[in-house]
Amino acid sequence: MPVDVTIPAESAGERADKVLARHFTEISRMRLQEAFANEKVLLNGRAIAKSHRVCAGDALTIVLPEIAPTQVEAVAGDLVVLFEDDDVLVLDKGPGMVMHPGHGTGEDTLVHFALHHTGGQLSGLGGTRRPGIVHRLDKDTTGALVLAKSDRAYQALTHLFAERAVAKEYLALVQGVPVLRSGINREPIGRNPTVRVKMAVVTGGRGKPARTDWAVEEIFGKRAALVRCWLHTGRTHQIRVHLAHLGHPLLGDRVYGWRPRGAEPVPARVMLHAALLAFPHPADGRLMEFRAPLPADFLAQAALLRAAGHEETRRHPKA
């Protein structure tokens, strides 16, 4: 149904979308953007663009699109729950699990399983095929992630991620050993200009700002290293792109330059794990911190590298 909003004096001169987003705090920005796109935001009976500058006393009428029911069926599956309440579901994602349905996926995505686990209680604000999704982990990436069960949680969490107010810490096994033991990578990231399905460090103002802090945790001879990363932005494949740009692609990451060398143990997936996730709770603001233990395949890969590194040191003690 239509909703009328009168623009207060303090909002004069602002963009219509900004004013409405501030007014309708319980409504997702996606729904507001959809209303503008469908010419459902009116001033004196005429549709306005989201960039329209409003005046004090303007009477806007907005017709919000209905939230479509999810198109994903609930399917029983294995999930490791780190925390759950009425607002959020925090999981320890396993390897090989796709986040949500897409081209070529089956009924074995994390969303299918989460809908079954919660009895369908996932926020639908993110779309019919991605209920509850506020951030993503790649198929091969393991570790901590949060889903929004309530609409207020979806609103709050998407805002927190956008404002970089969520702490994210990862562990990665990389090829070779960085010369420096820690660093900060601020290279911008954008679409690879020649291979559009990949991301890349890009220059000339074409990429988006990105920042990855990193530190070496353990060295395995000259073969590999365990690196801890802290994300300050959330670009697609950010850690994989930044570490590959440093000359140290993640083990198993053929997309970004990893190739087996000699007798190096070959992993079955990209060796990346979301070890920590921390954020204020959407309901009361209390800090929530979750740690996901390293999965068995990651520990096994590190053990093989450690043994190979020890053998390398024994054979070449002065190397």
Secondary structure, DSSP 8 states (H G I E B T S, - for coil): -EEEEE--GGGTTSBHHHHHHHH-TTS-HHHHHHHHHTT-EEETTEE--TT-B--TT-EEEEE-----------------EEEE-SSEEEEEE-TT--SS--TT--S-SHHHHHHHHHTT-S--TT-TTSTTBSS---SS-EEEEEEE-SHHHHHHHHHHHHTT-SEEEEEEEEES--SSSEEEE---EEE-SS-TTSEEE--TT-SB---EEEEEEEEETTTEEEEEEEESS--TTHHHHHHHHTT--BTT-GGGT----TT----SS--EEEEEEEEE-TTT--EEEEE----HHHHHHHHHHHHHHHHHHHH-TT-
